[in-house]
Amino acid sequence: MAEVILKNLSKSFGKDVGIEDVTMTIPDGAFVVLLGPTGAGKTTTLRLISGLEKPDQGEIWIGGRNVGTETPAQRDVAMVFQQYSLYPHLTVRDNLAFPLKSPILNTPPDEITRKVNEVAEVLQISHKLDNKATALSGGEMQRVSIGRALVREPSIYLMDEPLSSLDAKLRTDLRVELKRIQANLGATLLYVTHDQIEAMTMATHVGVLDHGKLVQFGTPREIYENPNSLYVASRLGLPRINIVPADLFGGAPAGARQIGMRPEHITQGEGLEAEVQRVEHLGDQNRLHLNLQGHAITTIADPATDYQPGAALKIKPKDPLCFDAQGQRIR
Amino acid sequence: MSSFSVTEPSKRSKWFAGTMVVIYALVTMVPLAWIMLTGFKSPADAISYPPKVVFEPTLEGYVNLFTTRTRQTPEFLEANPPQTWYEEIVREYDMVIAGPSKFGERFLNSVIIGFGSTFLSIFLGTLAAYAFSRFKIPFADDLLFFILSTRMMPPIAVAIPIFLMYRQLGLSDTHLGMILLYTGVNISLAVWLLKGFIDEIPLEYEEAALIDGYTRFQAFYKVVLPQAATGIASTAIFCLIFAWNEYAFAVLLTSGTAQTAPPFIPTIIGVGGLDWPAVAAGATIFLLPVMIFTILLRKHLLRGITFGAVRK
């Protein structure tokens, strides 16, 4: 396992910016999650580190070596692709053994058997080991794909939305399992996801990308509680943060154009009057969709409350986040 | 990937389709069957009218194909009774076997040249197709068009220049010369067909192999080649059929050492009258290698390209 450092890394594809001037340190043993919408440069970052793409500018250091001229094999990275690219002509067992049999690792046969069985056990695919890779369901393919990375102990694991096509239960199981494996091995892991729960529960660090630029890097709590822009604030949080004009409630600092209130950061019973439009009973909480002078607001309430659509409810922000005209945070 | 339901075809359309396939098979197989039957006929039966479907089979055609024979005096025949079953067949015409014919050699030439050029075409074609499919090559489209343009005229149109060049280079009537020639004709077909097949193989597999610790070339032969097997098999069959059946260049450029079977078989006709059973026997034996090759590779031809392991 190793520390990975990106220095001023840039890559564009013709006119399209892949990533631009990204500098980031992934500490040894860290679980770093990259967040950002499609096209923000998450996958490009993984591909640059793996060596599948060459950067236009900048350096990549893995475990203290500049890997600029190294091939993907020499970099000693493992990657789980978003397209789970299992070798269709091989069985599940041979797919899992494939990295171990490479000329670089050249693992002895009994060691291969042991590792493959161990990983298959963890990923609950032991009973499918002798199937052809093409004779699996989507979820099984994705687990084999994760397994092909986990049989190794590389400098860094790169994972591109590895849990996205699994059903909810398996996703929860594997999320816990991945975190446990990472913690046990002390593995360094760079993980791309859209899923907030994955980001919040697994990450030691979160990096937020916007149009190829790294706009904030910090612990999940920092990113959630202390975003430095409107963009970062809206990347995490479900339901999403409510954005309203700064002068709606008054009391905003000078220069503030908009304020952001997370659903749980709204005090009920005082302030401005809003109309309840819709109530969602989630069991552990009620989710209220409000209309405040034409602005849609989502907040949460105790499950015992009994609001009906059309009811009036006074609300007031609690410690709102203030943003200027450019969407930058005002502290 | 989209899924669509396919309704089971009705009994009547199945029956209709089955009938059409049988009719088509009959139409294409009658000439082949006729050639095979003729190989076992006596010369008289072979040319009888109306044609005979039921006849007394004889191996005369095959004996004549593989041997040269001379007529002998009755005294000689009397003094030397036939030793083997094939000599007995020849004796009916007051002949004795003088020695083996050239058919065996010519057939072996066909095997060497046919399979040699097929192997070379596939070997070079696969490498070129992979490069065209995966690497950024300057003027790739123009190069591909240039490669294809070698097939835009009938190859025989350049027969004279090739004949002259081969004579200068000492390639006339050599195995190497014929292998190079057939490879040159087949390579454009091989590159184009194989490029299509390799284009179909998603790049992700090679990228995965590169990260799994393999070099580019190892990824090529461990991951790309097995998946291109279908395409390689069908391309190989096309190449072999061309090289195997080629007649015009073989007549022009070979006469002895490297002569293939196609120009040789018709020469049997000239030896001692119209020996149709021997010609048919030669054609039958000549058909076998391509047939066996095709049957061996049938599995790959029918299997089709694997879908489903890469999520699109």
Interface residues (C-beta under 8 A of the other chain):
Chain A: S50 G51 L52 T71 P72 A73 V77 A78 M79 F81 Q82 Q83 Y84 S85 L86 Y87 P88 H89 F98 P99 S102 P103 I104 L105 A133 T134 G138 M141 R148 S165
Chain B: P202 E204 Y205 E207 A208 A209 L210 I211 D212 G213 Y214 T215 Q218 V223 P226 Q227 T306 F307 G308 A309 V310 R311 K312
